[in-house]
Amino acid sequence: MLRTLSIGIGFAFSFFALQACGSSSDDDSGAGAAGKPASGATGGSGGSGATGGSGATGGSGATGGSSSAAGGSGGTGGTSAGSDATVIADPLTDPVDLAIDGDNAYLACWDNEGTGGGGIFKVPLGGGDLQLIIDEPQPYGVAVDDDYVYYLVGDITESATFKRAKKDGTGVETLADSISSITDSSSESDPLFTLYGDSIYFVGSDGTTNGVASIPKAGGAVSIVIPDDPTGLGYVNQLLGVDASGITYQTLNIADLDHQSVLHAKANGKGAAVVAMRDTSFSYYGDRIVDGSLYWVEQDGSDSEQSSAHAMSLSDGTDTTLATFDFPGANYITSDADGTYVSADSGGKSGIYSIDASGQAKLLHPDDVLSPGDEGTPRLLTSDSARLYWVSGGFNHNQAEVHAMSR
């Protein structure tokens, strides 16, 4: 279902709200619950060896960054030595968000048709039954820390509510309610909120002012950390990430509608500075902060046949193109010191790709290997130190699957 969110300046931002995760039974197994990529789960036979990847062309110079850096030398694509990908759970219905910790995967699922199946589900990383732990028909997202699972419900344009519960789903608490103007951009691949330290961060309103907002994890009033600045840096339209160095966010300046500004501020919101400009004719997906850099994938609005993966230093705005793909469907990215991976939804080239330091991309797992004829829409890609996890398949009832694969 396509939802449209609006902020006070009259610009609309759309995102796809996926539908219900599946129905659940009343027994302890949580049968019928849908899930997102479970980490490290067993079960299912290993996938067959991936076919040759479509070649990534040489990483180009930066697009939209305040400065540029040459990308990798390029590659001709490659064939994986073999994929151990397994289907962790199926059939699933419309998982919309995923969080993992050291023990479990937590899944936010939508019931958009009144047939049941919405809520927060949990599945062990080592495999097992999906369990409905929080019965909420339309949770917008899920995040976890050491002790709690956090989620957002309600009308996010007018009256949203943040809640948390213990990781077994008990002890549900309302942290803040009647929050308006929560938005995150046009991309479904960017979360509506993020946890850092003792706070939950999001783009929203305290009832008077819009901007980057926060509430305490334990509950409390909404605080505006970085307010909209309509005569200067612009209206905040997306939170890109929060880390030890501060807050990274994006603004739209109505004085320059062809660009959006990427800014970085201290954790207290002070000292905001523009580190890059993004062309509004491009589509940007999967923003995440890793070791002082912002990673994302994008599609050039003037070239519908290409997409690319990027990393930008938050200290100086240097934008490095990691790889350029000869198809348009790159949609999620995950990266750490051990590697960078991209999922893509592009017809016969859908699947999971790795990117090496030279800018060469390799197709590790074509999306139809485990389920021939059910190719398409790999999404919600994430990782831990050992494995990659993602959802693929359709968005309707019992069409999606959860996959896990060694890195």
MODARA-V547301 format. One record per residue. OMEGA is omega in degrees with one decimal (NA if undefined). D_LAST is the distance of its C-alpha to the last C-alpha in whole Angstrom. Layout:
OMEGA_D_LAST / OMEGA_D_LAST
This chain:
-179.4_33 / 177.4_33 / 178.3_34 / 178.7_36 / 179.4_37 / 173.1_39 / -166.7_40 / -177.0_43 / 173.9_44 / 176.3_44 / -177.6_40 / 177.3_38 / -175.0_34 / 171.0_33 / 179.8_30 / 172.8_29 / -176.2_29 / -173.8_27 / -163.4_29 / -176.8_30 / -178.3_27 / -179.3_29 / 178.7_32 / 176.5_32 / -178.9_34 / -178.0_36 / -172.8_35 / -175.2_32 / -176.3_29 / -176.5_29 / 178.7_29 / 177.6_29 / 177.7_27 / -179.3_24 / 173.0_21 / -173.2_18 / 176.7_14 / -176.7_14 / 172.3_12 / -176.1_11 / 177.0_14 / 177.1_15 / -179.0_17 / 179.2_17 / 179.5_17 / 178.8_14 / 177.0_14 / -177.3_15 / -178.1_14 / 175.6_13 / -176.8_17 / -179.4_17 / 172.1_16 / -171.4_19 / 172.2_20 / 175.6_19 / -177.8_22 / 178.1_23 / -178.7_22 / 173.7_26 / -175.0_28 / 171.0_27 / 173.8_29 / -179.3_31 / 179.2_30 / 171.3_33 / -176.4_32 / 175.3_29 / -179.0_27 / 177.1_26 / 179.9_23 / -176.3_21 / 175.8_23 / -178.4_21 / -179.6_20 / -176.2_21 / -178.8_17 / 177.8_16 / 179.5_15 / 178.4_11 / -178.7_12 / -177.1_11 / 175.4_9 / -178.4_9 / 177.4_10 / 170.9_13 / -178.6_16 / -178.4_16 / 171.3_19 / -3.4_22 / -178.8_24 / 179.2_24 / 167.3_26 / 166.6_25 / -176.4_23 / 178.5_23 / -174.4_21 / 169.2_19 / 178.2_18 / 169.5_16 / -176.7_17 / -174.9_17 / -170.3_18 / 165.9_18 / -179.9_18 / -168.9_21 / 172.6_22 / -175.1_25 / -174.8_26 / 165.6_29 / -176.7_33 / -174.4_34 / 179.7_37 / -177.9_38 / -177.9_37 / 175.6_35 / 177.2_31 / 176.5_31 / 175.2_30 / -178.3_27 / -179.8_25 / 174.6_23 / 178.9_20 / 177.7_19 / 178.4_15 / -179.7_16 / 180.0_18 / -176.9_21 / 170.3_24 / -179.1_24 / 172.0_27 / -178.3_29 / 178.6_29 / -176.7_31 / 176.0_33 / -172.4_34 / -173.9_34 / 175.5_32 / -176.5_30 / -179.6_29 / 179.0_26 / 175.6_24 / -177.9_23 / 166.3_23 / -174.5_24 / -170.6_25 / -169.9_28 / 168.8_28 / -175.5_26 / -180.0_28 / -174.5_29 / 180.0_31 / 175.7_34 / 178.4_37 / -172.7_38 / 175.4_36 / -172.9_39 / -171.3_42 / -179.1_41 / -179.3_37 / 170.4_37 / 177.2_34 / 170.5_34 / 177.1_32 / 170.5_32 / -171.7_30 / 171.4_27 / 177.6_29 / 179.8_31 / 174.9_34 / -179.5_36 / 178.6_36 / 170.2_37 / -176.6_38 / 178.2_37 / -179.9_39 / 180.0_40 / 178.8_42 / -177.4_40 / 170.9_40 / 175.8_39 / 179.6_35 / -178.1_33 / -179.2_30 / -177.8_30 / -171.9_30 / 175.3_26 / -175.1_25 / 176.7_21 / -174.9_23 / 176.9_24 / 178.5_27 / 179.5_27 / 177.4_25 / 169.9_26 / -178.7_26 / -178.3_29 / -172.2_31 / 169.3_32 / -177.7_30 / 179.3_30 / 171.2_31 / -177.3_33 / -173.8_37 / 172.0_40 / -177.3_42 / 179.6_45 / -174.0_47 / 174.8_44 / 176.0_41 / 171.8_38 / -174.5_35 / 175.2_36 / 169.0_35 / 174.7_36 / 176.1_35 / -179.3_33 / 179.8_36 / 179.6_38 / -175.4_40 / 174.9_42 / 174.7_40 / 174.4_40 / -177.8_39 / 178.9_38 / -178.1_38 / 169.2_40 / 179.8_41 / -171.2_43 / -179.3_44 / -178.2_47 / -173.8_44 / 172.3_40 / -179.2_40 / 179.1_39 / 177.9_36 / 178.3_34 / 170.1_30 / -176.5_28 / 178.6_25 / 176.9_24 / 176.7_26 / -175.6_25 / -178.0_27 / 179.4_28 / -173.7_30 / 175.7_30 / -175.0_28 / -176.2_30 / 178.0_31 / 172.9_35 / -178.7_37 / -175.7_40 / 173.7_43 / -179.3_45 / -173.9_42 / 178.1_41 / -176.4_39 / 167.8_36 / -177.4_34 / 170.1_34 / -176.8_31 / 176.6_32 / -179.2_31 / 173.9_33 / -176.5_34 / 177.8_33 / 178.9_37 / -178.1_37 / 173.4_39 / -179.1_38 / -180.0_37 / 177.4_36 / 177.6_35 / 178.7_32 / 172.8_31 / 179.2_33 / 178.4_31 / -177.3_33 / 175.2_34 / 177.4_34 / 172.3_30 / -174.8_27 / -174.3_25 / 166.9_22 / -177.8_19 / 173.2_21 / -178.1_19 / 177.8_20 / 173.3_18 / 174.6_19 / 178.1_23 / 175.2_21 / 178.6_21 / 175.1_19 / 170.0_19 / -175.9_20 / 173.6_23 / 179.4_25 / -179.1_29 / -179.8_32 / -178.8_34 / -175.5_31 / -177.3_30 / -179.4_28 / 168.6_25 / -174.2_23 / 178.3_21 / -172.9_18 / 168.3_20 / -179.2_20 / 176.2_23 / 178.2_25 / -179.8_27 / -177.6_29 / 176.7_31 / 178.6_29 / -176.3_28 / 178.8_26 / 173.5_23 / -176.5_22 / 178.8_18 / 174.3_19 / -176.9_21 / -180.0_20 / 174.5_23 / -170.3_23 / -162.7_24 / 177.0_21 / -172.0_19 / 178.2_19 / 177.6_16 / 171.7_14 / -173.7_11 / 169.6_11 / -175.9_12 / -176.0_12 / 178.6_9 / 177.1_8 / -175.2_10 / -177.8_9 / 169.2_12 / -177.1_13 / 177.0_17 / -173.6_20 / 175.7_22 / -177.4_23 / -179.7_22 / 177.0_19 / 177.5_18 / -179.2_14 / -176.7_11 / 168.7_11 / 177.8_9 / 178.3_12 / -173.4_13 / -179.0_16 / -178.1_18 / 178.3_18 / 177.3_16 / 178.2_14 / 176.0_12 / -178.9_12 / -174.5_9 / 174.0_11 / -167.4_15 / -177.0_16 / -178.0_19 / -177.4_17 / -177.5_17 / -178.1_20 / -179.2_22 / 179.7_25 / -177.0_23 / 168.1_21 / 170.8_21 / 168.6_20 / -173.5_16 / 178.2_17 / -179.5_16 / 174.2_12 / -175.1_11 / 162.7_9 / -174.1_9 / -174.8_8 / -168.7_6 / 171.5_5 / -179.3_6 / 178.5_10 / 174.5_13 / 174.2_16 / -178.4_18 / -174.7_21 / -176.7_25 / -176.9_26 / -173.7_29 / 174.9_30 / -179.9_27 / -173.2_25 / 177.1_22 / 173.7_19 / -178.6_16 / 171.1_13 / -176.5_9 / 175.3_6 / 179.3_4 / NA_0
